[in-house]
Amino acid sequence: MIILNALFPIFSLLFLGGLLRRLELTDHHFLKTADRLVYYIFFPLMLFWKIGSAQLGAGSQWLFVGTTLLAVVLMVLISMLIIRVLPVAPFQAGSFSQSCYRFNTYIGVAVILNSLGAEGIAYYGVLIALVIPLINVCAVSHLIWHSGVAASGREKARIVTRALVANPLIVGCVLGIVYARLVGEFPQFVNNSLQLMSMVTLPLALISIGGGLSFTGVYRYLPLSLLAAVCKLGLLPLIGYLLYRLFEVEGVPFQTGMIFFCLPTSTAIYVLSSQLNSDTELASAAIVVSTLLSFGALSVALLL
């Protein structure tokens, strides 16, 4: 029942988002506005609220984060090796690489909230505050390297810095960590306000993701998108599981990390690919395939 209880609400909202778009009850402009509201306002506020009011054990927290980051770095290196070994064109390399390790933050919060509650969200928030910068540095660097865009070292640094400093999710997580360390508890009226704002976040985010999924070009790019999904939903969780066992990460941190490893690839790979001259059609296909297959991977993670 834990699988049904945790995953059915998420995928039903994704399906609803696609259905609403197909019935023309939503459109591109609505989805774009919803994305901006979630990304810049509601989601950062929810992360700040959840992390800011959480009490975590420092030892388990940083062991969990360090081990998870190591697994992500290994997956980044493996994706680079695959690109060198297989005939992945330079135009596709950046999109393919991102698909192997980037994760959908919104679906992660929804699954963890349904299965692990506030404690799981707190661990997840601390993790993404550190893993998002790492992933952005890797993704932007890789995209620039393969894109053919002529960029100086200063220009590359500017792109990476802008991707990090302007990321409201990182800001929300960092402010939450600082608040938890300095205060650790919200006044009731503030807590109630943040709770109401947070209630908007996940339904709006999931409906937007579902409405934005496009199956155009999936068949054409199926081999590469399937390979990326195997790396993201199969190989990365396996690496993470072995590292957690090796470093004795257990309990809620272990459960949170395994869900994190099994998340589908982020819809942000399409935006970044379009900005840095990589294959947006491959990125779109990888998002769809990864999202569909993530149900199986997340089911295994919840059973663990």
N, C-alpha and C positions, 0 to 999 in steps of 0.2 A: 504493500500500500504506500510505502514511503516514496516509491518512484512515481506512482500515479498522483499522489498528493503534491509532490514537489514540481513535477514536470508538466502535468496536464494544464494547469493554469497558464504557464508560460507559452506553450505551443498553441493553446486555444486563442490567446491574444494575438500571437503572430498570425494565425490563420484568419482571425477577425480583421486584422489590419490589411491582409491581402484581399479579403472579401469586400471590405469597404471601398478599397481602391478600384476593384473590378466593377463594383456597382456604381462607381463614380460619386460616392458619398464623400470621399476625400479626393484630393488631387495633389499635384506636385507642390503647389504653393502651401497647402495646409501641412503636408509632411515636412517641408523645409522649415516652416515656422515652428512646428512641434519639435523638430530636432534642435533648433536653436534654443527654445525654452528649456528643454530638458538638459542640454549640454551646458548652457551658461548659467542657469538659475536653479532649477529644481534638483538636479542630480548632485551638484556640489553642495547644496544645502543639506540634502539627505545624508551624504557622506560625512559632512561636518557634524551633524546631529548624532549619527550613530557612533562615530569614532570618539567624539568629544565626551560622550556620557559613558564610555566603556572603561572597564578596569581589566587590564590584561597583565599576565605575568611576563615580566621583561625578558627572562631567560628563554622561555619557550617561544616568545614572539620573535626575537631576533634570530634564533636558530631556524625557525620556520621560514622567515624571510630570506635569510642567506642561502639556505638549501634550495628554495624555490628559484631564486635568481640564478643559481648555478645551473639548474636544469634548463632554464630559458637560454642561458648563454650557450650551453652545449647544443641546443636545438638550432640556434642561430648559426653556429659553426657547421652543423650537419647540413643545413639548407644551402650554405655556401658550397659545401663539398658536392652536393647533388647537382647544383648548377654547373660545376666544373666537369662532372662525370657525364651527365646526360646532355643531350642537345637542346638546352634551354637557351633561346635567343637572348641577346643582351636586352632587347626591348621588353622581354617577358620576365627577366631575371628578378627585377625589383618587386614586381607584383607577386611572383611565385614565392620568393623568400618571405615576404610579409605574411603570406597565407599560412606559413608553417609555424609561426609563433605569436602573431598578434591575436588578441582575444576580445570577445564582445563583453565589455564591462557591464552593460545593462542586464543582459541575460544572467551574468554571474551573480549580480546582486539579487535578482529575482529568485534564482534557484537556491542560493545560500540562505536568503531570508525565509523561504518556505521550509527548508530542511534543518537549518542550524540556528536560526534566530539571530538575536542581536549580537551574541558573542562571536558567531561566525562572520557577521558583517564587519565587526570591529577588526578582526584579524585580516579579513579581505581588504579593508580600507587601508590598513597600514602597508599591506603588500603592494597594492596598486599605486600607492604614493611613491614607491621606489621602483617598481617594475615598469611603469609607464615612461619615465625618463629614459631608462635603459633601452626599452623597445623603440622609442622614438629616435634615439641616437643611432641605433643599429639600422632601422628602416630607412631613415633619411640618408645616412651615409651610403648604404647599399644602393638606394635608388639613384643617387647622384653619380655614383661610380659607374653604373651600367646605363644611365640614361643618355649619355652623350652630350649632356648639358655642360657647357663650358662655365665652370664656377671656380673662383679663386678660393683659397683657404678661408679668407675672411667671409666670403659669401656663404660657404658651407656652414661655417660657425654661426652666421646670422640666422640661417634657415633652421638649424637645430635648436638654437637658443630661443627663437620665436615659438617653435613647436612645444618647448618645455615651459617657458615662462608664461605664455598665454594660455596654457592648458588649465581650465577652471577645475577639472577633476583633481589635478595635483594640488592646486591651491586649497580646495575643500578638504582634502585628506591631511595636508600639512597643518592647516589651521585646527583641524579636529585633534590631531596628535598633540599640538601645543596646548590646546584648551584642556584636554584630558590630563596632561601632566601638571598644569598650573591650577586648574579648578576641579574638573572631573564631574561636575553636576550642573544641570541647567535649572534656573528658577522655573516653577511650574508653568507660569504663563508663557515663557519662552519655549519650554518643552512642548506645550500644547500647540503653539504656533508652528514650530518646526515639524511637528508630527502631521499637522494638516497639510502643510506644503509638500511633505514627502509622499503623502498619499496620491498625489497627482503623478509622481515621477514614473513609476514602473508601468502602469497601464498606457500612459502616453508614449513612453519610449518603445514598448513592445509593439503597439499598434503601428507606430512609425516605421519600425524595422520591418514588420510584415508587409506594410504597404510599399516599402521600397525594394523588396526582393523582385528581381527580374530574371526570368528563365531564358531570355533571349541569349543565344550564343553558348548555352551550357553544353549542348551536344558537341559543338565544335571544339570546345576546350576541355572536354570531359577527362581525357587522360591526365593532363597536368593538374587539373583541379582535384581529381581523385587522389593523385600522388600527394598533393599538398594537404588534403584532408587526412590521409593516412599518417603523415608526419605530425599534424597538429593534434589529431584525436586518438592516434594509436601509439606512435613512437614517443612523443613528448610525455604523455601520462605514464608510459612504462619507465622512462628515464626518471621522472619525478618519483614514482613509487619506489624504485630501487634506491634512490638517494635518501628518501625519507626513512626507509628501513635501515640504511647504512648509518645515518646520523640520529636515529631513534626519535624522529618527529612523530608524535602520537596525539590521540584525542582530537579535539576540535581543530587544531592547526592542521593535522593530517587530513581530516575530512574536508576542510576548506581548500587546502592545496590540491587535492585530487579533483575536486569540482572545478577549480581554476584551470587545471591542465586540460580538462575535457570540454572547455567552452569552445563554441564555434569561433571562427576567425572574425575579426572586427570589420564592420562596414566602413571603417575609416580607411581601409586599404584602397578603396576605390578613389576617394578624394585625394589621397596622397599620390597615388599612381597618376592621376590626371594632372596634378600640379607639377610632377617631376618627370614627365615624358615616359611613362611606362604603360603597359598594356592594360587598359581599363576593362576591356571585355574579359580578359582572363581573371582580373580581380573580381568582377561581377559574378562570373561562373564559380569561382572559388568560394565566394560568400554563400551562394545558394547551396552548393554541394556540402560545404562544411556545416551550415545550419541544419540541413536535413539529416545528416549523419550524426550530428551531435546528440540526438535523442538517445541513440544506442550507447555512446560513450558516457554520457551523463548518467544513464541508468546503471552502468557498471560502477561508476564513481560513487553513486549513492548506496549501492549494495556493499561497497567496501567500508 
